[in-house]
């Protein structure tokens, strides 16, 4: 394929500090030249008046499908990774993605929860949202301490996933809060020995002791100090709930003492998960979270639960149903807005979406090829508008940080979190000669999220061009529905 010239755009590259009008030449999937008067090319993108930036990298995206890729493409994302949960088995998952073709670059960690399910329950299904829901009907893996044989089985499964190229270990600790500290130490020792990060949904999220968010972060800090593992905190905002200020101080002090802890957050006050999550069935749910059951809303029909009995009944009926959890009232509560700011603007923290799969009214996951997505498909607005929302609200409208720093949180910082363990990330998150040609070109003045809780599947606006591995996926604001240039992001396999 001939060269592609991106001409006359405002090139913003946080890695080099560049913020200037320049041209970029793309050839054979990489950036071949950056400068001015670079000559002619077979294809030209006129980027005058537009920002040209490294494509955004999402560390926390559960969709991992063609429809999810399409929505995230309009959010400026070129690489979408499922690291908090991960997958199991790893090798077969990567094979399936390659066979079906993907629009965005993709990758995953190895899944601790499914390692527990396999070792403790004996169910060795391939990981999926539906399989996760089925597994929650047998709560041994959620509630029990693993015995020595079970613990060895968990570690063996995780090690095999790393052998097959998994990008670290995804630890859904909040979904198996019964797991023991000794087991988690062994998991972290494995991560440290293999020089890979762990990606942790901390065990507890309540605002009061015992089993508070503060306790969970103290545990995580202890794992980092005692094992030397790189501990990455997933969705710091929703894990910390209304206790973000206290948790911020704990984590920041640990980082300043040299512990290898990294952080991500998403720019919403409302979270999303599966109905069967253990924390919803806590008998003291309301007191421990300072929230009523009406804070939990079913995605498929918008229903808010009235009381514990209704929620438990729905859990038993269909545990894999997606729900929204309205935690921070950022529309009406100034303190809640301050707390979200603390998470989203965390120093050297990444923006990550926690994008959920797209669900149909019957609860099934939509994986079809329709574009636009079916009108009845729903998820969470962050599955469509996370990064554009962040740039619009925190960078352009409020000017809390510069455009370069905003782009750094969306591209370079995520790459740097992974590059020590996953060499493929060294070529991403940067606009430099030789770097991967994963590039977003957007209109800074009109860039905006459009997804709302009443209309979740509206694509974002303002991304005029998106180039993945050198191939245009969006051109002139229109998606090429046939493009499948996404490449695997994977550690070298030794399986």
Steps between C-alpha positions, in 0.01 A plus 500: 500500500628846414590772744239703689566868568325675789545859400504824696349387831582615851727213603485443877743238628543499878803269483711755312319811617406585141201729452535654156364493146672221308452219250522128571578229245371149569650204315467125561313542826750735661580868514765559234557876534388806697574855388407750232517487120515123502394468138206319348330172584253262344240592765468832679304603809456875524531556876506881492324630810495155658701341781719203408582285804608148595199271498347452843579179687228349719640274772159392619250397232276196539319524163769333285283461191427669168206709632701606805797593278281716278362700789844543651649607167285813508634557853851534350620159619742298287597232756245336730615260772313288755740500794287526816313175430711349228424174323559129549624302317717772347631330187161396362360849564774662292447243224129581481563873479747451216263270313201734517707814442490806720471871424716619787817356646407259778640302790425356842645393832459153648187469713542421874126464558467228237816334632320484837181370339695223326710402800229522768177409321634286217322701231752574227283702263666760284459841657202710394239720663245219475739241645580742783132525584459121497803457725345729761236237572768297684649748743789289628748681277362835619479432874757236592868504584684276252666194652855407400393287203256762375757776541752302296236455230430873493868587464550235230212639294629856533854395407368321192313816400822700531683232298242553226571874485255651750573863588529451874243369748149639538387474863124545549543489877166671573318212328678240717541686828547172688839443341778491757797731531739204470355414159524861380862513617577199280319661206703818545824302539424334164443841342825635645696195384364539147539881507136561413246731665195396693179687421287504812139574578564537873327262737283747690337831414296603804545835671508348851707231671534208505562407136514862387659638186780633721570149628506368145755759392717428803503136391592595145779726623624215716507259206707750301746551786529136606525337156637773273207451262376786283149558635267689267179637654199467273229770495629687805181709500245221526718282727536784750132600486441806720829450690723613214680768704621257766595237243681759286725590794583136575589410143685821425719468809585142403599612151715782636684242712597321179248217480409388150130590503313653208148637474219540248156664520199570280312832485160390627337481841305189405652154473388183327535131577309173512206461736651199677800696633557399862489855635134543401389213723677637810227510771634840606520636145321828576695592814836397361459695177282789611268414210155348462413205278352749255861593413511167311331513159451217252639588156252317282185674625624785722336354810635621837477246779270576792651287775734214586240228443433614145869523420577153641213355299634659181849369582367146526296535181771638267835566669678620184263794440687829464415774749597863555607612847439870560763587763611863457223753435716734294202690362375620838780455755803734487705278733438200277629702204815580697549133580465400135753770409747346746470163327495619140785748545711268716869582434637277224174307501356352183152546361338160445137433414396172662287471184241226530367268230191607308186325623167431337165520687505123565834537680709343224824662386480660156787391274340563160625706208229769478617860483367716656439261788141382546293769670416266785865417581609643836807506720636802690578842352868439575492222238449772239628829638762466774804664342311766307311589818828542686655721233181706462422558866833505682726637224297724266212625714656523846867521399610308809799368303657575163407320179843333495456374856148381420628303201785362715245353742320336206797367305855524634431416866306180412785395270760567769307296757542196275820547304742343753317168472346518152754618238226562244393805703833676442373595154166636619387820668752710307533690173860422406680360199482122527200500736186306414266703280214507752377857462188700585416822314226703667329837500586636843219756498223249426636182661232370736339193647133456409410187695267550796331261741179543302682450167812296556587401144558841349852515351720791600555786257810687391732213409550575132758233422624193685796301375575157645824326405526737203149432369221762511205368699315833512543745212321834491293393800372188323591145602633250249287207607723251316829605658658244733855627563511429875806307618559296811684664788656205675806404696733251334349155542704214643220244480 
